[in-house]
């Protein structure tokens, strides 16, 4: 049986006020063709299908068109789990209809009955082909009850225990299939210890990043298909625990990462793994130079290298102690006939302190939590008081994401 593991599509993403519709359209078309050419039997999508809980209409249309077309490729099963960016309510809306086409959506954890997260994949004759432990993003309120008066550190440890406990329970429920000689695969959307990220990464779990170790996933799982980290990577020597990464670069920090999908060719409970590179449909480039002439020369080279396809999106970083009047206007006029767009311009001083450099960041360079922390730094609060407020802020972010 052949599986394709992907994640982190982030349909509907706004990239510095620009939508990614064209890139996502091409990426999904490529994915459909890959599913067809590779004769994929089951598609696994490990969370963050959408970038926000209430995605724009064009993003929903891309999603539903894709699912309709998957059914025409010969792929017999689709399993989709929710990520921290997804709205469980939105993903669940067509759930019963999609099940008629062997497309399974799991948007919320079920602590009371974890068997609800186990999906049996069967062939046309009803014979069991595989079992998927479709674990979605584990929200705090889904996996534990809050305790009045607990400190921020106590909440951190409680959440980590709850995550480990949930996977252990799912693994225990999976044990009944251990002698069936069919693939047993787990899905997840979380930050695993030692994962390499491309940039500062939004981690919804309060006060922590390393939520679970790769070795803590129960051994009954033949493969663990993860989402949340945008860089594809294996987290253990055997290659059993894998992030597939995002399907397009989602920030300028991801431009050097090769985007891939993971192909798993299972025979009984053994698999061969292959990573297939996804074409780059739009280049994201950072031009970092010390004077305006060097910037212009680099932009000219980019324009000559990428004359075809979608316009290159460029971030310009000018490291200079001299002010350049009307820098944005000069660069706009210079690139008017080039197949590129400058989305972001930053100037930094070569010898300024780190604190001074941070002050030159624009609001769009910062995450909400970083803005909040900067505000806290202007207060006389103690370290423990700040830590508690940061945890509370993250709880509020998670709650707002739920409401969206």
C-alpha positions as CSV (number, residue, x, y, z in Angstrom):
1,X,0.0,0.0,0.0
2,X,1.4,3.4,-0.9
3,X,0.9,6.5,1.3
4,X,1.7,10.2,0.6
5,X,2.4,12.3,3.7
6,X,2.1,16.1,3.5
7,X,1.1,18.9,5.9
8,X,1.1,22.6,6.5
9,X,-0.6,23.9,3.3
10,X,-1.7,27.1,5.0
11,X,-4.3,27.9,2.3
12,X,-5.4,31.5,2.5
13,X,-2.1,32.8,3.9
14,X,-1.5,36.5,3.6
15,X,2.2,37.2,3.0
16,X,2.9,40.8,3.8
17,X,-0.6,41.7,2.5
18,X,-0.3,39.5,-0.6
19,X,-2.3,36.3,-1.0
20,X,-0.7,33.0,-2.1
21,X,-3.6,31.9,-4.3
22,X,-1.5,31.4,-7.5
23,X,1.3,29.4,-5.7
24,X,-1.2,27.2,-3.8
25,X,-3.2,26.5,-7.0
26,X,0.0,25.3,-8.7
27,X,1.2,23.4,-5.7
28,X,-2.1,21.5,-5.3
29,X,-2.2,20.7,-9.1
30,X,1.3,19.3,-8.8
31,X,0.2,17.3,-5.7
32,X,-2.7,15.8,-7.7
33,X,-0.4,14.8,-10.5
34,X,2.0,13.3,-8.1
35,X,-0.7,11.3,-6.4
36,X,-1.8,10.0,-9.8
37,X,1.7,9.2,-11.1
38,X,2.9,7.6,-7.9
39,X,-0.3,5.5,-7.7
40,X,-0.9,6.6,-4.1
41,X,-3.5,4.6,-2.2
42,X,-3.9,6.9,0.8
43,X,-3.2,10.6,1.3
44,X,-2.3,11.8,4.8
45,X,-2.5,15.5,5.6
46,X,-1.2,16.3,9.1
47,X,-2.7,19.6,9.9
48,X,-2.7,23.3,9.1
49,X,-4.7,22.9,5.9
50,X,-5.7,26.6,6.3
51,X,-3.7,29.5,7.7
52,X,-6.6,31.0,9.7
53,X,-9.7,29.6,11.3
54,X,-12.0,31.6,9.0
55,X,-10.2,31.3,5.6
56,X,-11.1,33.4,2.6
57,X,-13.6,31.9,0.1
58,X,-10.9,31.2,-2.6
59,X,-8.9,29.1,-0.1
60,X,-12.0,27.0,0.7
61,X,-12.7,26.6,-3.0
62,X,-9.1,25.3,-3.6
63,X,-9.5,22.8,-0.7
64,X,-12.8,21.4,-2.0
65,X,-11.8,21.3,-5.6
66,X,-8.7,19.4,-4.6
67,X,-10.7,16.8,-2.6
68,X,-13.0,16.4,-5.5
69,X,-10.1,15.8,-7.9
70,X,-8.3,13.4,-5.6
71,X,-11.2,11.1,-6.0
72,X,-10.5,11.0,-9.7
73,X,-6.8,10.0,-9.3
74,X,-7.3,6.5,-8.1
75,X,-6.3,7.4,-4.5
76,X,-8.8,5.4,-2.4
77,X,-8.4,7.0,1.0
78,X,-7.8,10.5,2.5
79,X,-7.1,11.2,6.2
80,X,-7.0,14.8,7.3
81,X,-6.2,16.0,10.8
82,X,-6.6,19.6,12.2
83,X,-3.6,21.8,13.0
84,X,-3.4,24.7,15.4
85,X,-4.2,27.1,12.6
86,X,-7.4,25.2,11.6
87,X,-10.9,25.7,12.9
88,X,-12.3,22.3,14.0
89,X,-15.9,23.5,13.3
90,X,-15.0,24.5,9.7
91,X,-13.2,21.2,9.0
92,X,-16.0,19.2,10.5
93,X,-18.8,20.9,8.4
94,X,-18.6,18.5,5.4
95,X,-17.3,15.5,7.5
96,X,-20.2,13.1,7.0
97,X,-20.4,13.9,3.3
98,X,-16.7,13.3,2.8
99,X,-16.8,10.0,4.6
100,X,-19.0,8.7,1.8
101,X,-15.9,9.1,-0.4
102,X,-13.5,7.5,2.1
103,X,-12.2,10.9,3.2
104,X,-11.8,11.1,6.9
105,X,-11.6,14.3,9.0
106,X,-10.4,14.3,12.6
107,X,-10.5,17.8,14.1
108,X,-10.7,17.3,17.8
109,X,-9.1,14.9,20.3
110,X,-11.4,12.5,22.1
111,X,-9.9,11.8,25.5
112,X,-12.9,9.8,26.8
113,X,-12.7,7.4,23.8
114,X,-9.5,7.5,21.9
115,X,-10.7,4.7,19.6
116,X,-12.6,7.5,17.9
117,X,-9.3,8.7,16.5
118,X,-8.5,5.2,15.0
119,X,-9.5,5.0,11.4
120,X,-9.7,1.6,9.7
121,X,-8.9,1.7,6.0
122,X,-10.6,-1.1,4.0
123,X,-10.6,-2.2,0.4
124,X,-13.6,-2.5,-1.8
125,X,-14.3,-6.0,-0.4
126,X,-14.2,-4.8,3.2
127,X,-10.7,-6.2,4.0
128,X,-8.6,-4.2,6.4
129,X,-5.7,-2.5,4.6
130,X,-4.3,-0.2,7.3
131,X,-5.1,1.6,10.5
132,X,-4.5,5.3,11.1
133,X,-4.2,6.9,14.5
134,X,-5.4,10.3,13.3
135,X,-4.4,12.5,16.2
136,X,-5.1,16.2,15.6
137,X,-3.5,19.2,17.3
138,X,-4.0,18.6,21.0
139,X,-5.4,21.8,22.5
140,X,-5.1,22.3,26.2
141,X,-8.8,22.1,26.9
142,X,-9.1,19.0,24.8
143,X,-6.7,16.8,26.8
144,X,-6.9,18.0,30.4
145,X,-8.9,20.0,33.0
146,X,-7.4,23.2,34.2
147,X,-6.6,23.4,37.9
148,X,-7.4,26.5,39.9
149,X,-4.3,28.3,41.2
150,X,-1.7,26.3,39.3
151,X,1.4,28.2,38.3
152,X,2.7,28.7,34.7
153,X,5.3,26.1,35.2
154,X,2.8,23.6,36.6
155,X,0.6,24.2,33.5
156,X,3.5,23.5,31.2
157,X,4.3,20.2,32.9
158,X,0.6,19.3,33.0
159,X,0.2,19.9,29.2
160,X,3.3,17.9,28.4
161,X,2.0,15.0,30.5
162,X,-1.4,15.2,28.9
163,X,0.2,15.0,25.4
164,X,2.3,12.0,26.3
165,X,-0.6,10.3,28.0
166,X,-2.9,10.9,25.0
167,X,-0.4,9.3,22.6
168,X,0.2,6.4,25.0
169,X,-3.6,5.8,25.2
170,X,-3.9,5.9,21.4
171,X,-1.0,3.5,21.1
172,X,-2.6,1.1,23.6
173,X,-5.8,1.2,21.6
174,X,-3.8,0.4,18.5
175,X,-2.3,-2.7,20.0
176,X,-5.4,-4.8,19.1
177,X,-4.3,-4.4,15.4
178,X,-0.6,-5.4,16.1
179,X,-1.0,-8.9,14.7
180,X,-3.0,-7.9,11.6
181,X,0.1,-7.5,9.4
182,X,-1.2,-4.1,8.1
183,X,0.4,-0.7,8.3
184,X,-0.2,1.1,11.7
185,X,0.4,4.8,11.2
186,X,0.0,7.7,13.6
187,X,-0.5,11.3,12.7
188,X,0.3,14.4,14.8
189,X,0.6,18.1,14.7
190,X,3.0,19.4,17.4
191,X,6.5,20.5,18.2
192,X,8.7,17.4,18.9
193,X,12.0,17.8,20.8
194,X,15.1,18.4,18.6
195,X,13.0,19.5,15.6
196,X,14.9,22.0,13.4
197,X,12.9,25.1,12.5
198,X,13.5,27.6,9.7
199,X,12.7,30.6,11.9
200,X,10.9,31.6,15.1
201,X,8.0,29.2,15.1
202,X,4.6,29.8,16.6
203,X,4.2,27.2,19.4
204,X,0.8,27.3,20.9
205,X,1.7,25.2,24.0
206,X,2.1,27.4,26.9
207,X,5.7,28.3,27.9
208,X,7.3,25.4,26.1
209,X,8.5,24.2,22.7
210,X,9.7,20.6,23.1
211,X,6.4,19.0,24.0
212,X,7.3,15.3,23.5
213,X,10.4,13.3,22.4
214,X,10.4,11.2,19.3
215,X,11.1,8.1,21.4
216,X,7.9,8.7,23.4
217,X,5.7,7.8,20.5
218,X,4.5,4.2,21.2
219,X,6.5,1.5,19.3
220,X,3.3,0.0,17.9
221,X,3.2,2.9,15.3
222,X,5.2,1.8,12.2
223,X,5.4,5.4,11.1
224,X,4.5,8.8,12.6
225,X,3.4,11.4,10.1
226,X,3.9,14.9,11.7
227,X,2.9,18.4,10.8
228,X,3.6,21.8,12.4
229,X,7.3,22.3,11.6
230,X,7.8,23.6,8.1
231,X,11.2,22.0,7.4
232,X,11.0,18.3,6.3
233,X,13.1,16.1,8.6
234,X,13.4,12.8,10.3
235,X,13.5,12.9,14.1
236,X,15.0,9.4,14.8
237,X,17.7,7.3,13.1
238,X,15.2,4.7,11.9
239,X,13.2,7.4,10.0
240,X,10.0,6.3,11.7
241,X,9.1,9.8,13.0
242,X,9.0,12.4,10.2
243,X,7.9,15.9,9.4
244,X,6.9,16.4,5.8
245,X,7.2,20.2,6.0
246,X,5.1,22.8,4.2
247,X,4.3,22.6,0.5
248,X,5.4,26.2,-0.3
249,X,7.9,28.5,1.5
250,X,5.8,30.4,4.0
251,X,8.4,33.0,5.0
252,X,11.7,34.5,3.7
253,X,13.5,32.3,6.2
254,X,12.3,29.1,4.4
255,X,13.8,29.9,1.0
256,X,16.7,27.5,1.4
257,X,14.6,24.6,2.6
258,X,13.7,22.0,-0.1
259,X,10.0,21.4,0.1
260,X,9.0,17.7,-0.3
261,X,6.2,15.2,0.1
262,X,7.0,11.8,1.8
263,X,6.1,8.6,-0.1
264,X,5.7,5.5,1.9
265,X,5.6,2.1,0.2
266,X,4.3,-0.4,2.7
267,X,4.5,-4.2,2.5
268,X,2.7,-5.5,5.6
269,X,4.3,-3.4,8.4
270,X,7.6,-2.6,6.7
271,X,8.0,0.5,4.5
272,X,10.4,2.2,2.1
273,X,10.5,6.0,2.3
274,X,11.1,8.4,-0.5
275,X,11.1,12.2,-0.5
276,X,9.9,13.8,-3.7
277,X,10.9,17.5,-4.2
278,X,8.1,20.0,-4.8
279,X,8.9,22.5,-7.5
280,X,9.3,26.1,-6.4
281,X,6.4,28.0,-8.0
282,X,7.4,31.4,-6.7
283,X,10.9,32.4,-5.5
284,X,11.2,34.3,-2.2
285,X,14.6,36.0,-2.1
286,X,16.4,38.2,0.5
287,X,18.8,40.7,-0.9
288,X,21.2,41.8,1.9
289,X,23.9,44.3,0.8
290,X,25.8,47.3,2.2
291,X,25.0,49.9,-0.4
292,X,22.3,50.8,-2.9
293,X,24.4,49.9,-6.0
294,X,25.0,46.4,-4.8
295,X,21.3,46.0,-4.1
296,X,20.4,47.2,-7.6
297,X,23.0,44.8,-9.1
298,X,21.6,41.9,-7.2
299,X,18.0,42.8,-8.2
300,X,19.1,42.9,-11.9
301,X,20.6,39.4,-11.6
302,X,17.4,38.1,-10.0
303,X,15.3,39.6,-12.8
304,X,17.6,37.9,-15.5
305,X,17.5,34.6,-13.7
306,X,13.8,34.4,-13.3
307,X,12.2,36.0,-16.3
308,X,9.4,33.5,-16.5
309,X,6.7,32.4,-14.0
310,X,5.3,34.2,-11.0
311,X,7.1,37.4,-10.0
312,X,9.9,36.9,-7.5
313,X,9.0,38.3,-4.1
314,X,12.0,40.1,-2.5
315,X,13.0,41.3,0.9
316,X,15.7,44.0,0.8
317,X,18.0,44.5,3.8
318,X,20.4,47.4,3.5
319,X,23.2,47.3,6.0
320,X,24.6,50.8,6.0
321,X,25.5,53.6,8.4
322,X,24.4,56.2,5.8
323,X,20.8,57.1,5.3
324,X,19.5,56.6,1.7
325,X,16.8,59.1,0.9
326,X,13.6,57.7,-0.8
327,X,15.0,54.2,-0.8
328,X,11.6,52.6,-1.5
329,X,10.9,55.0,-4.4
330,X,14.4,54.4,-6.0
331,X,14.0,50.7,-5.8
332,X,10.4,50.8,-7.1
333,X,11.5,52.8,-10.1
334,X,14.5,50.5,-10.7
335,X,12.4,47.3,-10.8
336,X,9.4,48.7,-12.6
337,X,10.0,46.5,-15.7
338,X,11.4,43.4,-13.8
339,X,9.6,40.2,-13.0
340,X,9.8,40.8,-9.3
341,X,8.1,42.7,-6.5
342,X,9.8,44.2,-3.5
343,X,7.6,43.4,-0.5
344,X,9.8,44.5,2.3
345,X,12.6,46.9,2.8
346,X,14.7,47.2,6.0
347,X,17.7,49.2,6.9
348,X,20.1,48.3,9.6
349,X,23.3,49.9,11.0
350,X,26.3,47.6,10.7
351,X,27.7,48.3,14.2
352,X,24.6,49.0,16.3
353,X,23.9,46.9,19.4
354,X,21.5,44.0,19.3
355,X,18.9,46.0,21.3
356,X,19.2,48.9,18.8
357,X,18.7,46.5,15.9
358,X,15.6,45.1,17.5
359,X,14.2,48.6,17.8
360,X,14.5,49.1,14.1
361,X,12.1,46.1,13.4
362,X,8.7,47.0,12.0
363,X,5.6,45.6,13.5
364,X,5.2,43.1,10.7
365,X,8.5,41.6,11.7
366,X,7.2,40.7,15.1
367,X,4.9,38.0,16.4
368,X,2.0,39.1,18.8
369,X,3.8,37.4,21.7
370,X,7.0,39.4,21.0
371,X,5.0,42.7,21.0
372,X,3.5,41.7,24.3
373,X,6.9,40.8,25.8
374,X,8.3,44.1,24.7
375,X,5.5,45.8,26.5
376,X,6.3,43.8,29.6
377,X,9.9,44.8,29.4
378,X,8.8,48.4,30.0
379,X,7.2,47.4,33.4
380,X,8.7,46.9,36.9
381,X,7.2,43.4,37.2
382,X,9.3,40.5,38.5
383,X,10.5,37.7,36.3
384,X,7.9,35.3,37.7
385,X,5.1,37.8,37.2
386,X,6.1,38.3,33.6
387,X,6.3,34.6,33.0
388,X,2.8,34.1,34.3
389,X,1.5,37.0,32.1
390,X,3.2,35.5,29.0
391,X,1.5,32.1,29.8
392,X,-1.9,33.9,30.2
393,X,-1.3,35.7,26.9
394,X,-0.7,32.4,25.1
395,X,-3.8,31.0,26.6
396,X,-5.7,33.9,25.3
397,X,-4.2,33.4,21.8
398,X,-5.2,29.8,21.9
399,X,-8.8,30.7,23.0
400,X,-9.1,33.3,20.3
401,X,-7.9,30.8,17.7
402,X,-10.7,28.5,18.9
403,X,-13.3,31.3,18.5
404,X,-12.1,32.0,14.9
